[in-house]
């Protein structure tokens, strides 16, 4: 049976015939004048289109009868037909309606109007598929990412200077992650057409040795999700236990093999909701559609991990603790460049912590937080005995606070700096017990590392013959020391509740800051929808 795409291509061929018609030279001149007048009028409402067509003396690029016109037209219509594959609002780019309007454009004025309309659609599609539908910060204020927006005029000029279909194929992100997400999206859409993952598991918890309907539902769902082979077992045996562990690992859960309440809650998330997460991840990937650096640091907040990436491969990874879920403590999303580390750092207490937490404590007892020094505007230590803390408010408090280097320092024994306006960095911590927890959102916003020394060794390996020895010598000195990175390393702080490993394993994480749900709602408002595809 012919597919939609086959039928669509046949319609394109018919459209080429409809748009071409023979006229006398005199009539052609009149029609050309009327066409250009219509293009000029249509483009006048858009400065970029007006500039583009004025430079071409209002000659068209889409609606003519030449082979190149047909190639451009067909390439655009074919690209629009695939917009839904990329999680774009398919109805906005409806190629069938566009084709019908092109076929109905019989007069030069109508063709001129359609010429401008196709350019508008091209620019909208190019922007959406290359750098995203949404403006991140307008949806979630904590997303401070600078989206690599392209010039609309450059889109038009680049298209004219290239083979049409090839140019349009270059617009989606070229990252391996985007390709893997796209593949997983289409796989899940086919699964949805066949009923998804089946009935949810109604049990409150299940563990080894259990049997009955709950175990059967769990077994069937794990099979449908691809975590185990088909089985007839009705008992929670070692096969199901291993499959549950694989599921837990792919969802950031403690991989104990028991299907407790938290694990079953994730198992029961509908396939359509997981598809929404993938679509959001693809939109997020478009916001970062630029080179990330052959070597870069990748911090996925909801995975509670920080990794060093070399040529798209993880060469070092450690657990992390991120900002608490409360207001004002959530870690923002942004990219910057790490240019140095500080071994044996001092901690200069942020103003928000000083006046919000420490000043009230010192007003109750001037000896509170005594391990942190009070300093004046010149950095000199101030004797607390000479200060009446009750005389000050959060606005008038004139002092700063600093914790000297030590193993008790809030930053631990090393911090990794990528100077930014948010005062966010990666660092060690004396609070090691938090790394054993499943959800690790406890900091004031900075990112704590479970293996900071090893992280430092990995960074220094690019410039030191003995990175571990070099690091240890400075550490043992106890002296606060700045170590510059000869080759600064880009740092990307991201939030991906759906992501893949380079092996292709699809992973999901919980939306602890409620950011992806807001992004999905904004995408849905723009016309993005979950779909099921048969066949």
KALIN-V866039 format. One record per pair of residues at least 24 apart in sequence whose ideal C-beta (glycine too) atoms are under 7 Angstrom apart, sorted by the first residue. I is the first residue (numbers start at 1). J is the second residue. If there is no record, write none. Layout:
I,J + I,J
This chain:
5,81 + 8,81 + 8,95 + 11,99 + 12,74 + 12,77 + 15,99 + 15,102 + 15,103 + 16,70 + 18,103 + 19,63 + 19,65 + 19,102 + 20,65 + 31,108 + 34,108 + 34,109 + 35,60 + 35,108 + 35,111 + 35,112 + 38,108 + 38,109 + 38,112 + 38,113 + 39,112 + 39,115 + 39,116 + 42,112 + 42,113 + 42,116 + 43,116 + 48,152 + 48,153 + 49,116 + 49,119 + 51,153 + 52,153 + 52,156 + 60,115 + 61,160 + 62,115 + 62,118 + 63,111 + 63,114 + 63,115 + 71,164 + 72,164 + 75,164 + 75,165 + 75,168 + 76,118 + 76,122 + 76,168 + 79,125 + 79,168 + 80,121 + 80,125 + 83,125 + 84,531 + 85,182 + 85,186 + 86,129 + 86,172 + 86,182 + 86,282 + 87,185 + 87,279 + 87,282 + 87,283 + 87,528 + 88,128 + 88,129 + 88,133 + 88,528 + 89,526 + 89,527 + 89,528 + 91,527 + 92,527 + 93,121 + 93,125 + 119,156 + 123,152 + 123,155 + 126,155 + 126,171 + 129,171 + 129,172 + 130,171 + 130,172 + 130,286 + 130,289 + 131,286 + 131,287 + 131,289 + 132,283 + 132,286 + 132,287 + 133,283 + 133,523 + 133,526 + 134,283 + 134,519 + 134,522 + 134,523 + 136,287 + 139,518 + 139,519 + 139,522 + 140,515 + 140,518 + 140,519 + 142,330 + 142,332 + 142,333 + 143,333 + 144,332 + 144,333 + 144,334 + 144,422 + 145,287 + 145,333 + 145,334 + 145,335 + 147,287 + 148,289 + 148,290 + 173,285 + 173,286 + 173,289 + 175,285 + 176,312 + 177,285 + 177,499 + 177,500 + 178,282 + 178,285 + 180,500 + 180,504 + 181,278 + 181,281 + 181,282 + 181,285 + 181,500 + 182,282 + 184,278 + 184,500 + 184,506 + 185,275 + 185,278 + 185,279 + 185,282 + 188,271 + 188,274 + 188,275 + 188,278 + 189,275 + 189,531 + 189,532 + 189,533 + 190,533 + 191,271 + 192,271 + 192,272 + 192,275 + 192,532 + 193,532 + 193,533 + 193,534 + 196,270 + 196,271 + 197,221 + 197,224 + 197,225 + 197,271 + 198,224 + 200,268 + 201,264 + 201,267 + 201,268 + 203,264 + 204,261 + 205,259 + 205,260 + 205,261 + 205,264 + 206,236 + 206,259 + 207,236 + 207,258 + 207,259 + 208,236 + 208,241 + 209,236 + 210,236 + 211,235 + 211,236 + 215,240 + 218,259 + 218,267 + 221,267 + 222,247 + 250,505 + 250,506 + 250,507 + 250,508 + 251,508 + 251,509 + 252,303 + 252,509 + 253,438 + 254,438 + 272,530 + 274,508 + 275,530 + 276,520 + 276,530 + 277,497 + 277,498 + 277,508 + 277,516 + 278,498 + 279,523 + 279,528 + 280,516 + 280,519 + 280,520 + 280,523 + 281,496 + 281,498 + 281,499 + 283,519 + 283,523 + 284,496 + 292,490 + 292,492 + 293,489 + 293,490 + 295,489 + 296,489 + 296,490 + 296,491 + 296,492 + 297,338 + 297,489 + 297,491 + 297,492 + 298,492 + 298,494 + 299,447 + 299,492 + 299,493 + 299,494 + 300,494 + 300,496 + 300,499 + 301,331 + 301,493 + 301,494 + 301,495 + 302,495 + 302,496 + 302,497 + 302,509 + 302,510 + 302,512 + 303,509 + 304,440 + 306,426 + 306,447 + 306,449 + 308,458 + 312,502 + 313,502 + 315,458 + 316,454 + 316,455 + 316,458 + 318,449 + 318,450 + 318,451 + 318,455 + 319,435 + 319,440 + 319,450 + 320,440 + 320,447 + 320,448 + 320,449 + 320,450 + 321,434 + 321,435 + 321,440 + 321,442 + 321,443 + 321,448 + 322,440 + 322,441 + 322,443 + 322,447 + 323,441 + 323,443 + 323,444 + 323,445 + 324,441 + 324,442 + 324,443 + 325,441 + 325,512 + 325,513 + 329,444 + 329,445 + 330,513 + 331,424 + 331,445 + 331,447 + 331,493 + 332,422 + 332,424 + 333,493 + 333,494 + 333,495 + 334,420 + 334,422 + 334,493 + 335,490 + 335,491 + 335,492 + 336,418 + 336,420 + 336,491 + 337,418 + 337,488 + 337,489 + 337,490 + 337,491 + 338,416 + 338,417 + 338,418 + 338,485 + 338,488 + 338,489 + 338,491 + 339,417 + 339,418 + 339,484 + 339,485 + 339,488 + 340,417 + 340,482 + 340,483 + 340,484 + 340,485 + 341,414 + 341,415 + 341,416 + 341,417 + 341,456 + 341,483 + 342,414 + 342,415 + 342,417 + 342,480 + 342,481 + 342,482 + 343,413 + 343,414 + 343,471 + 343,474 + 343,475 + 343,481 + 343,483 + 344,405 + 344,413 + 344,475 + 344,478 + 344,479 + 344,480 + 344,481 + 345,405 + 345,409 + 345,411 + 345,414 + 345,415 + 345,480 + 346,402 + 346,403 + 346,404 + 346,405 + 346,480 + 347,402 + 347,403 + 347,409 + 347,410 + 347,411 + 348,400 + 348,402 + 349,401 + 349,402 + 350,423 + 350,444 + 353,444 + 354,397 + 354,401 + 355,394 + 355,397 + 358,401 + 359,389 + 359,392 + 359,394 + 359,397 + 362,389 + 363,389 + 363,390 + 371,403 + 371,408 + 372,401 + 372,402 + 372,403 + 373,401 + 373,402 + 373,404 + 374,399 + 374,401 + 375,399 + 375,400 + 375,401 + 375,402 + 405,478 + 405,480 + 412,452 + 413,475 + 414,452 + 414,453 + 414,456 + 418,491 + 427,452 + 428,452 + 439,512 + 441,512 + 459,485 + 459,489 + 462,487
